[in-house]
Structures are given as C-alpha cells and as structure tokens.
Amino acid sequence: MTQNAAQEPPEAAPQPPPQPSAPPQGVAANVALDPADPLGALNQAFLDAYAARREAVLASMEPIIAQIDDSLILRRGGQRFEGPARTRRYHELKAIAHVPLALHAILSGRRGALDGGARGRMAELRQHIAAAAAGLEDRGFTPEQLARQRRLLDVSVALLDEATAAGGVAPEALAAFARAQTEDLLANVEDAARDQIETMHATVEGWTRQMSPEERERLRAVVAASHMARPGNVAAQYFSVTLGETWQGRFDQEGVGPGKRVLIAEATFDEAEAFALLATHALDARVATRFFSDEVRMERDLLADAAERILARMFQKEPDPPAQPMET
C-alpha cells in the first residue's frame, strides 16, 4: 500500500434515508388551496390566462388534423372537415382475429375442470362464432381472406368443443393452438393495417391537394389513443412519414425523440382535447424557451430534475445513464 493510499480516509458508509414521521390525520382533506384563499385565486388567474392563450395559439395553427377512432378531422381556415380513417373491413378482420385470443383468455391459467362462468362464456362465444360464420360470404372478402377467416373460426370451434367435452384443455395443447394461429392472425393484422393506411392516405391526400405549399408545410397532426399507447401506432407512423418527421413506431427507433408535427393524445378520444394538446405543446415550447432556454423542458415534469437530485442524495444512488438508441 502506498503512503498516499494509507492516508486516504475510509469511505463513509451510505446513510439510510430519513424515516418519515407518522402522518397527521385528515391531511388529504385540507391540502389544496381553497378558492377563497388569495393564492388559490392567484393560481386560477394563471390557469385562465393559459387557457385563453392556448385557444389563441390553436386558432393560429391551422391546418391541423386529428385521427380519432375511425375518423379524420381537419380544421382549416376556420372550417371543420371530416373523412374516414378506416373502413369496415378493418373491424371485420380485427373481430375475427380476436376469436382465438378470446378462447385463449377463457382457457388459460386454469387448474382442474372448467367452472360455470367459463362454460357460460364458451357457450356464448360459440353462438357468436356460428352467427358470424353464417354471413362470411356476404362481406366481400377476397377468396384468400375468406379462407383465412374460416380457418380461424373453425379451429377455434374445434378447440372450444374439445374443451367443453373434456372440461378443459391441457396447457401444452393450448400453447400449440396459439402457435398454430400465428400466421393467419398476422395476415389479418397486415390487411387491417393496409386498410387504415390506404384509407387515411386517400382522405389526407384529398385535403392536402387543396392546400397551398405553405399550408402543407405547417400541417400538424394529433392521434387519439388509449393510455400507454403501443409503440408503432398506425396513424402516428403514417403522419410521421407523410409530414417528414422522425418515423414514429419503428421498434428500434422508439428511443429517438419525436418531431414537433405529430403528437399522440393518450387516454382521450375527445376532439377538443386532442386539438388542445397540439396547442399545449406549441405554447409550452415557447414558454420553455423563454424561461429555461430549452424548448422541450416542459415536456418533462418541471419537478423532474429537482426530484432526481433529492433522490440521489437521499438514497446515495445515482440514476443510470440514458439508454442509447439502437443503430439501424
């Protein structure tokens, strides 16, 4: 051991985080500022001013498009236009693809004989399958699509009847059933994605042909989606490609920051809320630039950096470095 090393003080042992005191009773009932409190009124004045400014920003952003369920909505020049984002074929393919998944949900994770609830769901599912199968020829499927839908329904009925007679199905048999449906399920997925993309493209192209080059350059889009939207949302991918943004949805690029012209409105399918999100992002970018010299600062919790520092000191632990996006 060198002399310098010998003189180094020993590392201090990590200190446990401070123990919180017992919470007083009834805290949650009296934490928020009362509207009559001058500070409560002050904060409401901020919220009102922000909402008014957001409305003004939204009006200046047109043209803007929202995809909400089966519809595309365009706001341009103070007018509202609506067009299709999908056809009925999308939902037909999706409904039949769900049949093997429904059967798997009923039969998986069970030990012993089927209970009355499971038997009732299986009987109901079988009735629905029979009614759907009776009208398949009238739906305009291509011959290949029609044969595929019949296979998906027929194999599901076969397993359903087997499980009903035997009081259940072995886990390995259920796993084999699931694997055997992969090709047909993914073929339905492919056809459904094509239906949505081609339908959206026809609608959007019809609109953009009537726009000036300046309008097409300004065009933004928002996609309404469920909470925790899956990576690769079809509409988000379509708009990111057609509007020249970072291609959203490519699995190996999910860590790459999205552009500014395509947003996903999570957990809302309300038109006004979806469009308000576009204005919120635009307004927040301006505020973040002016106050923090960082255009995207408001896209994170404003308390995030402070929380990271406090937690690092409290638990004697540094956060992991950000993951690097995978190379294509």
C-alpha positions in Angstrom: 0.0 0.0 0.0 1.4 3.4 -0.9 1.8 6.3 1.5 -0.9 8.3 -0.2 -3.3 5.4 -0.2 -2.7 4.8 3.5 -3.6 8.4 4.3 -6.9 8.3 2.4 -9.9 8.4 4.8 -12.2 5.4 4.7 -15.3 5.7 2.6 -18.3 6.8 4.6 -21.0 4.2 4.9 -24.2 5.1 3.0 -26.7 6.7 5.3 -30.2 5.3 5.2 -32.9 7.7 4.1 -34.6 9.7 6.9 -37.6 8.0 8.4 -40.8 9.9 7.9 -42.8 10.8 10.9 -46.3 9.5 11.3 -48.7 11.4 9.0 -51.2 13.6 10.8 -54.8 12.6 10.4 -57.0 14.3 7.8 -54.2 15.7 5.7 -55.7 14.9 2.3 -58.9 16.8 3.1 -57.2 20.1 3.6 -54.1 20.3 1.3 -55.4 22.0 -1.8 -55.7 25.8 -1.8 -59.2 27.0 -1.1 -60.7 29.0 -4.0 -61.2 31.8 -1.4 -57.5 31.8 -0.5 -55.7 34.7 -2.2 -53.1 32.2 -3.5 -55.8 29.9 -4.8 -57.3 32.9 -6.7 -53.9 33.8 -8.0 -53.3 30.3 -9.3 -56.7 30.3 -11.0 -55.8 33.5 -12.7 -52.8 31.8 -14.2 -54.9 28.8 -15.4 -57.4 31.1 -17.0 -54.7 33.1 -18.8 -53.0 30.0 -20.0 -56.3 28.5 -21.3 -57.1 31.7 -23.2 -53.7 31.9 -24.7 -53.9 28.2 -25.7 -57.1 28.9 -27.6 -55.4 31.7 -29.5 -52.4 29.6 -30.3 -54.7 26.8 -31.6 -56.5 29.2 -33.9 -53.2 30.3 -35.4 -52.0 26.7 -36.0 -54.4 25.6 -38.7 -54.4 23.5 -40.8 -54.4 20.7 -38.2 -55.7 17.1 -38.4 -56.8 14.7 -35.7 -57.3 11.0 -36.1 -60.0 9.8 -33.6 -61.1 6.2 -33.9 -62.4 5.7 -37.5 -62.4 9.4 -38.4 -60.0 12.1 -39.6 -60.9 15.6 -38.7 -59.4 18.6 -40.4 -59.5 22.2 -39.2 -58.6 24.7 -41.9 -59.5 28.3 -42.4 -61.9 28.2 -39.5 -63.8 25.3 -41.0 -64.2 21.7 -40.0 -64.0 18.7 -42.4 -64.3 15.0 -41.6 -63.3 12.0 -43.5 -62.7 8.2 -43.0 -59.6 6.8 -41.3 -60.7 3.2 -41.7 -63.3 1.1 -43.5 -65.5 -1.6 -42.1 -63.0 -4.2 -43.4 -60.6 -3.1 -40.6 -63.1 -4.0 -37.9 -64.2 -7.3 -39.6 -60.6 -8.5 -39.7 -60.0 -7.4 -36.1 -63.1 -9.1 -34.8 -62.2 -12.5 -36.3 -58.6 -12.2 -35.2 -59.9 -11.7 -31.6 -61.7 -15.1 -31.6 -58.6 -17.3 -30.8 -57.5 -14.7 -28.3 -60.8 -14.8 -26.6 -60.7 -18.6 -26.4 -57.2 -18.5 -25.0 -58.2 -15.9 -22.4 -61.0 -18.2 -21.2 -58.9 -21.4 -21.1 -55.5 -20.3 -20.0 -54.2 -20.4 -16.4 -56.9 -22.9 -15.2 -56.3 -25.8 -13.0 -58.9 -28.5 -12.9 -62.3 -28.6 -14.6 -63.9 -25.5 -16.1 -66.2 -23.6 -13.7 -69.7 -22.4 -14.6 -68.5 -19.0 -15.5 -66.0 -20.3 -18.1 -68.5 -22.7 -19.5 -71.1 -19.9 -19.9 -68.5 -17.7 -21.7 -67.6 -20.6 -24.0 -71.2 -21.3 -24.9 -71.8 -17.6 -25.7 -68.6 -17.4 -27.8 -69.7 -20.5 -29.8 -73.0 -18.9 -30.5 -71.3 -15.7 -31.7 -68.9 -17.7 -33.9 -71.8 -19.6 -35.5 -73.7 -16.4 -36.3 -70.5 -14.8 -37.8 -69.6 -17.8 -39.9 -73.0 -17.9 -41.5 -72.6 -14.5 -43.1 -68.9 -14.5 -44.1 -69.6 -14.9 -47.8 -71.6 -11.7 -47.8 -68.8 -9.4 -46.6 -66.8 -9.1 -49.8 -63.7 -10.8 -48.6 -61.2 -11.9 -51.2 -61.0 -15.7 -51.7 -57.8 -15.8 -49.7 -59.2 -13.6 -46.9 -62.4 -15.7 -46.8 -60.5 -19.0 -46.5 -58.4 -17.4 -43.7 -61.4 -16.2 -41.7 -63.0 -19.6 -41.9 -59.8 -21.3 -40.7 -59.6 -19.0 -37.7 -63.2 -19.7 -36.8 -63.2 -23.4 -37.5 -60.1 -24.2 -35.4 -61.5 -22.1 -32.6 -64.7 -24.0 -32.6 -62.9 -27.3 -32.7 -60.9 -26.4 -29.6 -63.9 -24.9 -27.9 -65.9 -28.1 -28.4 -63.0 -30.3 -27.2 -62.5 -28.2 -24.1 -66.3 -28.2 -23.3 -66.5 -32.0 -23.6 -63.3 -32.6 -21.6 -63.9 -29.9 -19.0 -60.7 -28.1 -20.0 -57.6 -28.3 -22.1 -54.0 -29.2 -21.3 -51.6 -26.2 -21.2 -49.4 -27.7 -23.9 -52.4 -28.2 -26.2 -53.5 -24.6 -25.6 -49.9 -23.4 -26.4 -49.8 -25.4 -29.6 -53.2 -24.0 -30.6 -51.9 -20.4 -30.1 -48.8 -21.0 -32.1 -50.7 -22.6 -34.9 -52.8 -19.4 -35.4 -49.8 -17.0 -35.7 -49.6 -16.9 -39.5 -53.3 -16.3 -40.0 -53.5 -13.7 -37.2 -50.6 -11.8 -38.6 -52.1 -11.9 -42.1 -55.3 -10.3 -40.7 -53.1 -7.7 -38.9 -51.4 -6.9 -42.2 -54.7 -6.5 -44.1 -56.1 -4.3 -41.3 -53.0 -2.1 -41.3 -53.2 -1.7 -45.1 -56.9 -0.8 -44.8 -56.2 2.0 -42.3 -53.1 3.4 -44.1 -54.7 3.4 -47.6 -57.9 4.9 -46.2 -56.1 7.6 -44.3 -53.9 8.4 -47.3 -56.8 8.8 -49.6 -58.5 11.2 -47.2 -55.4 13.2 -46.4 -54.3 13.4 -50.0 -57.7 14.7 -50.9 -57.3 17.5 -48.4 -53.7 18.4 -49.0 -54.2 18.8 -52.8 -56.4 21.8 -51.9 -53.8 23.3 -49.6 -51.1 25.8 -50.5 -47.5 24.8 -50.2 -47.3 27.0 -47.1 -50.3 25.2 -45.5 -48.8 21.8 -46.3 -45.6 22.9 -44.6 -47.4 24.0 -41.5 -49.8 21.0 -41.3 -49.7 19.2 -37.9 -51.5 16.1 -36.7 -52.6 14.6 -33.4 -53.6 10.9 -32.9 -56.1 10.0 -30.2 -55.0 6.8 -28.5 -55.6 4.7 -25.4 -53.5 5.2 -22.3 -50.0 3.8 -22.7 -50.3 3.7 -26.5 -48.4 0.9 -28.0 -45.2 1.7 -29.9 -45.9 1.8 -33.6 -49.4 3.3 -33.6 -50.5 3.1 -37.3 -51.8 6.7 -37.6 -48.7 8.1 -35.8 -46.5 6.2 -38.2 -48.4 7.4 -41.2 -48.4 11.1 -40.2 -44.7 11.0 -39.2 -43.8 9.7 -42.6 -46.0 11.9 -44.7 -45.2 15.0 -42.7 -41.5 14.4 -42.8 -40.9 13.8 -39.1 -38.9 11.2 -37.2 -40.5 7.9 -38.2 -42.5 7.0 -35.1 -43.2 3.4 -34.5 -40.1 1.6 -35.8 -39.3 -0.6 -32.9 -35.5 0.0 -32.9 -36.1 3.8 -33.0 -38.5 4.1 -30.1 -35.8 5.9 -28.1 -35.4 8.6 -30.8 -37.2 11.8 -29.9 -40.3 12.5 -31.9 -40.7 15.6 -34.1 -43.0 18.5 -33.5 -45.7 18.0 -36.1 -47.1 14.6 -34.9 -48.4 14.1 -31.3 -50.3 11.3 -29.6 -53.1 12.3 -27.2 -53.2 9.5 -24.7 -56.4 8.4 -22.9 -58.7 10.7 -24.7 -60.9 10.4 -27.8 -62.4 13.8 -27.4 -61.9 16.0 -30.4 -61.5 19.3 -28.5 -59.0 17.8 -26.1 -56.9 16.2 -28.9 -56.6 19.5 -30.7 -55.9 21.3 -27.4 -52.9 19.1 -27.0 -51.4 20.4 -30.1 -51.8 24.0 -28.9 -50.4 23.0 -25.4 -47.2 21.6 -26.9 -46.7 24.7 -29.1 -47.4 27.1 -26.2 -45.2 25.0 -23.8 -42.3 25.1 -26.2 -42.4 28.9 -26.3 -42.6 29.1 -22.5 -39.8 26.6 -22.1 -37.5 28.5 -24.5 -38.2 31.9 -22.9 -37.8 30.8 -19.3 -35.4 27.8 -19.4 -33.6 28.2 -22.8 -34.7 24.6 -23.5 -37.6 24.1 -26.0 -38.6 20.6 -24.7 -38.2 21.4 -20.9 -42.0 21.5 -20.4 -42.4 18.1 -21.9 -41.0 16.6 -18.7 -42.3 17.2 -15.2 -41.0 20.5 -14.2 -40.0 19.0 -10.9 -38.1 16.2 -12.6 -34.5 17.5 -12.2 -35.0 18.6 -8.6 -36.5 15.2 -7.8 -33.5 13.4 -9.3 -31.1 15.4 -7.2 -33.1 14.9 -4.0 -33.5 11.2 -4.5 -29.8 10.8 -5.4 -28.8 12.4 -2.1 -31.5 10.7 0.0 -30.7 7.2 -1.2 -27.0 7.6 -2.0 -27.6 6.4 -5.5 -27.0 7.9 -9.0 -29.5 7.3 -11.8 -28.5 5.1 -14.7 -27.3 6.9 -17.8 -30.0 7.2 -20.6 -30.1 4.3 -22.9 -28.6 4.9 -26.4 -30.9 4.3 -29.4 -30.2 1.2 -31.3 -28.4 1.6 -34.7 -30.4 0.6 -37.8 
